[in-house]
Amino acid sequence: MNRAVLKSKEEIKLIRESATIVSKTLGMLASEITPGVTTLKLDKLAETFIRDNDAKPGFLGLYDFPNTLCVSPNSQVVHGIPNDNPLIEGDIVSIDCGAIKNGFYGDHAYTFPVGEVDSKVKILLDTTKESLYKGIAEFKVGNRIGDIGYAIQNHCESKGYGVVRELVGHGLGKTMHEPPEVPNYGRRGQGKKLENGMVLAIEPMINMGTHKIKQLKDGWSIITKDNLPSAHFEHNIALIDGKPNLLSTFMYIDSVLGINSSQETPFIRSEII
């Protein structure tokens, strides 16, 4: 099956519940991400928090993945396995988290700075997050999947960054990965038509250098081929009445990190609240 599974507004409300648990989990972790913390400790904190919110970790056991979080520092792009290695000042770390409640998944990600990071790395983080919202803005009736990818690719490649090709966003619902695939590159007017009721996980994975990647021997961790840093941000969005409606939020992270941002404002709507 490669056709998108369209959702009712009632189903979208349930997906928002699960996405909100993920958003709150990432917000909780934001206060824990400091030099010296291990990624395994973050993983245990996340699992406890999700279960305390009457949900189950969405990643744990999915495709036999061994943990609650995918934690990917520095040159790791995605799918990093938590371990006992402490984070250090100047690292960046992508944390991808999923939760399932009432039969529906939430799944999104944020790349955190660990203490003070290099100015060039900070620009990579900012650009990747900007590209996420540029992609979301194209998620509207009348457009196609290629319009989302084009917006992300154009923004990031204009800054000289590499856009990962092999890993893509996806539909979201009763399963973690549903059709359609949502590449972070593409051509305007190409790909599947966007329809009301679609729920997508849009997730730019952007490298400071080459777009090329490779997999580590653990069978999960994906790293950049040139060992330069990579950033990853992800939101869950529903297409309702022709427009994108954000189901996840970074506001809990922003509150902890003292970030004042209006990037989400255009996509927060009242249709399903």
C-alpha positions as CSV (number, residue, x, y, z in Angstrom):
1,M,0.0,0.0,0.0
2,N,1.5,3.4,-1.0
3,R,-1.6,5.6,-0.6
4,A,-1.8,7.9,2.4
5,V,-4.1,6.8,5.2
6,L,-6.4,9.9,5.6
7,K,-7.5,10.7,9.2
8,S,-10.7,12.0,10.6
9,K,-10.5,15.0,12.9
10,E,-11.2,12.7,15.8
11,E,-8.2,10.6,14.9
12,I,-6.1,13.6,14.4
13,K,-7.0,14.7,18.0
14,L,-5.7,11.3,19.2
15,I,-2.5,11.8,17.3
16,R,-2.1,15.2,18.8
17,E,-2.4,13.6,22.3
18,S,0.5,11.3,21.5
19,A,2.5,14.0,19.9
20,T,2.0,16.3,22.9
21,I,3.4,13.6,25.2
22,V,6.5,13.5,23.0
23,S,6.7,17.3,23.0
24,K,6.6,17.3,26.8
25,T,9.2,14.5,27.0
26,L,11.6,16.5,24.9
27,G,10.9,19.5,27.0
28,M,11.7,17.5,30.2
29,L,15.0,16.3,28.6
30,A,16.0,19.8,27.6
31,S,16.8,20.6,31.3
32,E,18.9,17.4,31.6
33,I,21.1,17.9,28.5
34,T,24.3,19.3,30.1
35,P,27.9,18.3,29.9
36,G,28.5,15.0,31.7
37,V,25.1,13.4,31.2
38,T,25.0,10.1,29.5
39,T,22.6,9.4,26.7
40,L,21.5,6.2,28.5
41,K,20.4,8.3,31.4
42,L,18.3,10.5,29.1
43,D,16.8,7.3,27.6
44,K,15.7,6.0,31.0
45,L,14.3,9.4,32.0
46,A,12.3,9.5,28.8
47,E,10.9,6.0,29.2
48,T,9.7,6.8,32.8
49,F,8.2,10.1,31.7
50,I,6.2,8.5,28.8
51,R,4.9,5.7,30.9
52,D,3.9,8.1,33.7
53,N,1.8,9.9,31.1
54,D,-0.2,6.8,30.4
55,A,1.6,6.1,27.1
56,K,4.2,3.6,25.8
57,P,7.5,4.4,24.2
58,G,6.9,4.3,20.5
59,F,10.4,3.2,19.5
60,L,11.2,0.6,22.1
61,G,11.0,-2.8,20.3
62,L,9.9,-1.2,17.0
63,Y,11.8,-3.1,14.3
64,D,13.7,-4.6,17.3
65,F,15.2,-1.2,18.3
66,P,16.5,-1.6,21.9
67,N,15.7,1.8,23.4
68,T,13.1,4.5,24.0
69,L,15.1,7.3,22.3
70,C,17.2,7.5,19.2
71,V,20.1,9.7,20.5
72,S,22.6,10.9,17.8
73,P,25.4,13.2,18.8
74,N,27.6,15.3,16.4
75,S,28.3,13.4,13.2
76,Q,25.5,10.9,13.9
77,V,22.5,11.7,11.7
78,V,19.8,9.5,13.2
79,H,19.1,6.1,14.9
80,G,21.9,6.4,17.5
81,I,21.7,3.9,20.4
82,P,21.9,5.4,23.9
83,N,25.0,4.5,25.8
84,D,27.2,5.3,28.8
85,N,29.4,7.9,27.1
86,P,28.9,11.3,28.6
87,L,28.1,14.3,26.5
88,I,30.7,17.1,26.5
89,E,30.7,20.8,26.2
90,G,30.3,21.8,22.5
91,D,28.5,18.6,21.4
92,I,25.2,18.7,19.6
93,V,22.7,15.8,20.1
94,S,19.6,14.9,18.1
95,I,17.0,13.3,20.2
96,D,14.2,11.5,18.3
97,C,11.3,10.3,20.4
98,G,8.1,8.4,19.9
99,A,5.1,7.6,22.0
100,I,1.9,5.6,21.4
101,K,-1.4,6.2,23.2
102,N,-4.9,5.2,22.3
103,G,-3.5,3.3,19.3
104,F,-1.9,6.3,17.6
105,Y,1.8,7.4,17.4
106,G,3.5,10.7,18.0
107,D,7.1,11.0,16.7
108,H,9.3,14.1,16.5
109,A,12.9,15.3,17.1
110,Y,15.0,18.2,18.2
111,T,18.8,18.7,18.0
112,F,20.1,20.2,21.2
113,P,23.3,22.1,21.9
114,V,25.3,20.8,24.8
115,G,26.5,24.0,26.6
116,E,28.2,26.5,24.2
117,V,28.7,25.3,20.7
118,D,30.8,26.6,17.8
119,S,29.1,29.4,15.9
120,K,29.2,27.4,12.6
121,V,27.4,24.5,14.3
122,K,24.8,26.9,15.7
123,I,24.1,28.2,12.1
124,L,23.6,24.6,11.0
125,L,21.1,24.1,13.8
126,D,19.2,27.3,13.0
127,T,19.2,26.6,9.3
128,T,17.9,23.1,9.7
129,K,15.1,24.2,12.0
130,E,14.2,27.1,9.6
131,S,14.0,24.5,6.8
132,L,11.5,22.5,8.8
133,Y,9.1,25.3,8.9
134,K,9.6,26.2,5.2
135,G,8.7,22.6,4.5
136,I,5.6,22.7,6.7
137,A,4.4,25.9,4.9
138,E,4.2,23.9,1.7
139,F,2.0,21.2,3.2
140,K,-1.3,22.5,1.8
141,V,-4.0,21.4,-0.6
142,G,-3.0,22.2,-4.2
143,N,0.6,21.2,-3.6
144,R,2.5,18.0,-3.9
145,I,5.1,16.1,-1.8
146,G,7.9,17.6,-4.0
147,D,7.0,21.1,-2.9
148,I,7.8,20.2,0.7
149,G,11.2,18.7,-0.3
150,Y,12.0,21.5,-2.6
151,A,11.5,24.1,0.1
152,I,13.8,22.3,2.5
153,Q,16.5,21.4,0.0
154,N,16.6,24.9,-1.5
155,H,17.0,26.6,1.9
156,C,19.7,24.3,3.1
157,E,21.7,23.9,-0.1
158,S,21.8,27.6,-0.5
159,K,23.8,27.7,2.7
160,G,26.2,25.0,1.4
161,Y,24.8,22.1,3.4
162,G,24.2,18.5,2.4
163,V,20.6,17.2,2.4
164,V,20.4,13.5,3.3
165,R,18.8,11.5,0.5
166,E,18.4,8.0,1.9
167,L,16.3,8.9,5.0
168,V,12.9,10.6,4.7
169,G,9.9,11.8,6.5
170,H,6.7,9.8,6.4
171,G,3.0,9.5,7.2
172,L,2.0,8.9,10.8
173,G,-1.0,7.2,12.5
174,K,-1.7,3.8,13.9
175,T,1.7,2.8,12.6
176,M,4.9,4.8,13.0
177,H,5.7,4.8,9.3
178,E,2.9,5.2,6.9
179,P,2.7,6.3,3.2
180,P,3.7,8.7,1.8
181,E,7.4,9.1,2.1
182,V,8.4,12.7,2.5
183,P,11.9,13.4,1.1
184,N,13.8,16.5,2.1
185,Y,14.6,17.2,-1.5
186,G,12.5,17.3,-4.6
187,R,11.0,19.3,-7.5
188,R,8.1,21.7,-7.3
189,G,4.9,20.1,-8.6
190,Q,6.2,16.6,-8.4
191,G,5.1,13.6,-6.3
192,K,1.8,12.7,-4.6
193,K,-1.0,15.3,-4.2
194,L,-1.5,16.6,-0.7
195,E,-4.9,15.9,0.7
196,N,-7.0,16.9,3.7
197,G,-6.7,14.3,6.4
198,M,-3.0,13.6,5.8
199,V,-0.8,13.5,8.8
200,L,2.9,13.8,8.1
201,A,6.2,13.7,10.1
202,I,8.4,16.2,8.3
203,E,12.0,15.8,9.4
204,P,14.9,17.5,7.6
205,M,18.3,15.8,8.2
206,I,20.9,18.2,7.2
207,N,24.7,17.8,7.2
208,M,27.4,20.4,7.5
209,G,29.4,18.8,4.7
210,T,28.5,16.0,2.2
211,H,25.0,14.6,2.0
212,K,26.5,11.1,1.9
213,I,26.0,8.8,4.9
214,K,27.0,5.4,6.2
215,Q,25.8,2.9,8.8
216,L,27.8,1.8,11.8
217,K,28.4,-1.8,12.7
218,D,25.7,-1.7,15.4
219,G,23.2,-1.9,12.5
220,W,21.4,1.3,13.5
221,S,23.5,4.4,13.9
222,I,23.8,6.5,10.7
223,I,26.7,8.9,10.5
224,T,28.0,11.4,7.9
225,K,30.5,10.1,5.5
226,D,32.9,13.0,6.2
227,N,32.4,12.9,10.0
228,L,31.1,16.5,10.0
229,P,28.1,17.4,12.2
230,S,24.5,16.7,11.3
231,A,21.2,18.3,12.5
232,H,17.7,16.8,12.7
233,F,14.4,18.5,13.5
234,E,11.0,16.9,13.1
235,H,7.3,17.9,13.6
236,N,4.0,16.2,13.2
237,I,1.5,18.1,11.1
238,A,-2.1,17.4,9.9
239,L,-3.6,18.9,6.8
240,I,-7.0,20.3,7.7
241,D,-9.3,22.5,5.6
242,G,-6.4,22.9,3.1
243,K,-3.8,24.2,5.6
244,P,-1.1,22.7,7.8
245,N,-2.0,22.2,11.5
246,L,0.8,21.6,13.9
247,L,0.3,18.6,16.2
248,S,3.6,18.7,18.0
249,T,5.4,21.7,19.6
250,F,8.8,22.8,20.7
251,M,7.3,25.3,23.2
252,Y,8.3,23.1,26.1
253,I,11.9,23.0,24.9
254,D,11.8,26.8,24.2
255,S,10.6,27.4,27.8
256,V,13.5,25.5,29.3
257,L,16.2,26.9,26.9
258,G,14.9,30.5,27.1
259,I,14.1,30.7,23.4
260,N,11.5,33.2,22.3
261,S,10.3,32.0,18.9
262,S,7.3,32.6,16.7
263,Q,8.2,30.0,14.1
264,E,5.2,27.8,15.1
265,T,2.6,30.5,15.2
266,P,1.5,30.3,11.5
267,F,0.7,26.6,11.9
268,I,-1.2,26.6,15.2
269,R,-4.9,26.6,14.3
270,S,-8.1,26.1,16.1
271,E,-9.8,23.6,13.8
272,I,-9.3,20.5,16.1
273,I,-8.6,22.1,19.5
